[in-house]
Amino acid sequence: MARLGDLADAGIRLAARGGMRALTHRAVDAEAGLPPGSTSYYASTRRDLTVLVAERVTEQLATDLAAVHLPDDLDDVAVVQIATGFLEGLAQRADAQAARLALLLELRDDHDLRLPLTGADPVRAQLVETARALLSALGIVEPDRAAIDFVGLIDALLLYRTADVAPLDAHRVLTAYVAGLDRA
């Protein structure tokens, strides 16, 4: 449903600019250019509105992950290029990443709403599985554990970039990580 997506995107923009306190039904209506009360039709409570935004962020991650192409011939350079490219693609959705960061902070004590944004999400499991496949192709010892760490590192680099903490060479960091992994 296009209107639901428009509302979710408006919610993402609001959360990215002003944090979760900016995410109100009235503000989403205005941001989406819709008449007052429109958002309440689709998300009657603040919790429903928060879920709408969290699900949209997760949906965008799933779309970005589906676009990742794994070549048959993998070496350290190729794995780092894939990871860096994925990171850059996610960073292009700066508002979604900022909204995700705001959601993670706001929902620290709400396990149910936080779940889609954390390691328990099925999309996150697919992401870890993709990382495991990449690292297994390199002959990494304990690729399951290394994949979780690799995804965590990419996520940390993404959040670091989203928060504009300071310049960071993600390619160099990922290259050092992959080079330092134990090989079979």
C-alpha positions in Angstrom: 0.0 0.0 0.0 1.6 3.2 -1.2 0.2 5.5 1.4 1.5 3.3 4.2 5.0 3.4 2.7 4.7 7.2 2.4 3.8 7.5 6.1 6.6 5.2 7.1 9.1 7.2 5.0 7.8 10.5 6.5 8.2 8.9 10.0 11.8 7.9 9.1 12.6 11.5 8.0 11.1 12.9 11.2 13.0 10.5 13.5 16.2 11.1 11.6 15.9 14.9 12.0 14.5 15.1 15.5 14.7 11.8 17.2 11.8 9.7 18.4 10.1 12.7 20.1 9.6 14.2 16.7 7.6 11.1 15.6 4.0 12.1 16.2 0.9 11.4 14.2 0.3 15.1 13.5 4.0 15.6 12.4 3.8 12.5 10.1 0.6 13.8 8.5 2.3 17.2 7.8 5.6 15.6 6.6 3.7 13.3 4.2 1.5 16.2 3.0 -1.7 14.5 4.1 -4.7 15.8 5.9 -4.7 15.7 9.7 -5.8 12.3 11.0 -4.5 10.3 8.0 -1.7 8.6 10.0 -4.0 7.6 12.8 -6.1 5.6 10.3 -3.1 3.4 9.6 -1.3 3.5 13.0 -3.8 4.4 15.7 -1.3 4.5 18.6 2.2 5.8 19.0 3.4 2.2 19.4 1.8 1.4 16.0 3.6 4.4 14.5 6.9 3.3 15.9 6.4 -0.2 14.5 5.6 1.2 11.1 8.9 3.1 11.1 10.9 0.1 12.4 9.4 -2.2 9.9 10.2 0.2 7.0 13.8 0.4 8.1 14.0 -3.4 8.2 12.3 -3.6 4.8 14.9 -1.3 3.3 17.7 -3.4 4.8 16.2 -6.5 3.2 16.0 -4.8 -0.2 19.7 -3.7 0.1 20.7 -7.2 1.1 18.9 -8.8 -1.8 20.9 -6.6 -4.1 24.2 -8.1 -2.9 25.9 -10.2 -5.5 28.3 -12.9 -4.4 30.8 -13.9 -7.1 32.0 -17.4 -7.4 35.7 -16.5 -7.0 36.3 -14.8 -3.6 39.4 -13.6 -2.0 40.1 -11.1 0.8 40.0 -8.1 -1.6 36.6 -9.3 -3.1 35.1 -9.8 0.4 36.2 -6.4 1.5 34.8 -4.8 -1.7 31.5 -6.5 -1.2 31.3 -5.4 2.5 32.4 -1.9 1.7 29.9 -1.6 -1.1 27.1 -2.9 1.1 28.1 -0.4 3.8 28.2 2.4 1.2 24.7 1.4 0.0 23.3 1.4 3.5 24.9 4.8 4.2 23.1 6.2 1.2 19.9 5.8 3.2 21.2 8.2 5.8 17.7 9.1 7.2 16.9 5.4 7.7 20.2 4.8 9.5 19.6 7.9 11.7 16.1 6.7 12.4 17.4 3.2 13.3 19.9 4.7 15.7 17.1 6.8 17.3 14.9 3.8 17.5 17.6 1.6 19.1 18.2 4.2 21.8 14.5 5.0 22.4 13.5 1.3 22.6 16.2 0.0 24.9 13.7 -1.3 27.4 11.0 -2.4 24.9 12.1 -5.8 23.8 9.2 -6.4 21.3 9.7 -3.2 19.4 13.4 -3.4 19.5 13.5 -6.9 18.1 13.2 -6.0 14.4 16.2 -3.7 14.7 18.6 -6.2 16.4 20.3 -9.6 15.8 17.0 -11.4 16.4 15.5 -10.1 13.1 15.2 -12.6 10.2 16.8 -10.0 7.9 19.7 -9.8 10.3 20.0 -13.6 10.2 20.2 -13.4 6.4 22.9 -10.8 6.7 24.9 -13.0 9.1 24.4 -15.9 6.7 25.7 -13.9 3.8 28.8 -12.9 5.9 29.3 -16.5 6.9 29.2 -17.6 3.2 31.8 -14.9 2.4 34.1 -15.9 5.2 33.7 -19.6 4.7 34.8 -19.1 1.1 38.0 -17.6 2.5 38.6 -20.7 4.7 38.1 -18.7 7.9 38.1 -20.8 11.1 34.8 -20.6 13.0 33.0 -18.7 10.2 29.8 -18.6 12.2 31.4 -16.5 15.0 33.4 -14.5 12.6 30.3 -13.6 10.6 28.5 -12.3 13.6 31.5 -10.1 14.4 31.9 -9.0 10.8 28.3 -7.9 10.6 28.7 -6.1 14.0 31.8 -4.3 12.6 29.9 -3.2 9.5 27.0 -2.1 11.7 29.4 -0.1 14.0 31.0 1.5 11.0 27.6 2.4 9.6 26.4 3.9 12.9 29.7 5.7 13.4 29.3 7.3 9.9 25.6 8.0 10.4 26.3 9.9 13.6 29.1 11.8 11.8 31.5 11.2 14.6 34.7 11.6 12.6 36.2 10.5 9.3 36.9 6.8 9.3 38.3 4.7 6.5 35.9 1.8 6.5 37.8 0.0 3.7 41.0 0.0 5.7 39.2 -1.2 8.9 37.4 -4.0 7.0 40.7 -5.0 5.2 42.5 -5.3 8.6 39.7 -7.3 10.1 39.5 -9.8 7.3 43.3 -10.1 7.1 43.5 -10.8 10.8 41.1 -13.7 10.8 42.4 -17.2 11.5 42.5 -19.4 8.4 42.0 -23.2 8.2 
